[in-house]
Amino acid sequence: MRLNEQSIKALKAPEKGCYLMRDEDQRGFALRVTANDARAFVLAYCIDGRERRVNIGRWPDWSTTAARERAKELRRMIDKGEDPLEQKRIRRAVPTIAEMAAEYIERHTTKIKSGKILREYINRDVLPKWGDRKASDITKRDVIELVERKAADTPIAGNMLLGVINGLFNWAIEAEVFKDGRNPAYKVKRPAAKLSRDRWLTEEEIRQFWTKLDTAAMAPESRTALKLILITAQRSGEVLSAEWSELDLETAWWRIPAEKAKNKLQHSVPLSSLGLEEIATLKPGRWLIPSSIGSGHMTVAGLSNAVSVNQKHFGLPRFTPHDLRRTAATQMTKAGVPQAIVGKLLNHVEKGVTRVYDRHGYDPEKKAALEKWARELRRILGTPAKAKVVELIG
């Protein structure tokens, strides 16, 4: 019998079990009919001496014409020596992006300092788009489209997302979570030009940044965090992860624990009068800069995104939160603070004999330097100091 819509409709279901109605024109092509009248197209074939049968699809979801064409495709695979059932088994073994990401998060990101940022990008940008897809189905074009869409609003975040995707696939391949796979992010170009590492804000740019910050579309805590980076010259991650318990407002010192410092060395940061004024605007809790979602602190990626989406609002050449730290260092040097003291404030690691023998903490020099920078910043901004700020905070 030649299988077609009319002949299939005329078939009766068996009283029990099932039977195969073979097509007279195409070798191996058949319809499987069960006692409960379920009907599905199959292709029977023999490979390496083994008889096998692969399901094509249920009727009438699959028309006879479509099923016949699929049977021809499968037969061409078989003639090349490929086994359709083995291909299906291999495909079932390929993880979805959600499965691959779950292992990556559990086995890798929980062990590294940047893990929270990686999880944020994966959960926010990768899984909503690709979560249900097989890792082997993600193409280079998919990666380009995803990161360029991200970069359209936040260029640097687009670069970050590309790095996250690249790292996810590289880890999965190396850990054999994604066996015999390939990395679709390999050699994909960054969607945004990499910013110069020499960017710092001039006095005019500082005034414009500070003025525009008050009306920028971001959380008040983000505004304060950016100001504190500029005022204290500390790293974004250290400001954002600061806890109230690490601040002594009576003596105006902030102690950064070794585990939070990039160089793993405890660091004492004097709080200038201007810094104390900004801290006074925050609500006490555990975190100095709490996240607007969840119970943790704001992330570096979150703050960078806040700056990126407001770049047009600031009306300045593109800059990042880290450029504010570089700006503070540069402006202090211009104001006459010795480079060695600026280096101490930045918590840069000295090399050689000096590091071994110089145990002076330079606390008085650092305090004087940041107060000098606070005076310079007030001059640039044209704002007077608030009276008795320390007493008010205490």
Protein Blocks (a to p, Z undefined) as FASTA:
>chain_A
ZZdfklmmmpccdfbhcdddddfkbghiacdddfkopacddddddeehiacdddfbdcfk
bcfklmmmmmmmmmmmmmnopafklmmmmmmmpccfklmmmmmmmmmmmmpmklmmmmmm
mmmmmmmmmmmpcfklpcfklmmmmmmmmmmmmmmlmmmmmmmmmmmmmmmmmnomaghi
acfkgopacfbdcddfkbccdfklmmmmmmmmmmpccdfklmmmmmmmmmnopafklmmm
pcfklpcfknopacddfklpmnlpacdddddfklmmmmmmpccdfblbacfedjbdcdfk
lmmmmmmmmmmmnopacddfklmmmmmmmmmmmnopafklmmmmnopacehjllmmmmcg
olmmmmmmmmmmmmmmmmmnopacdehklmmmZZ
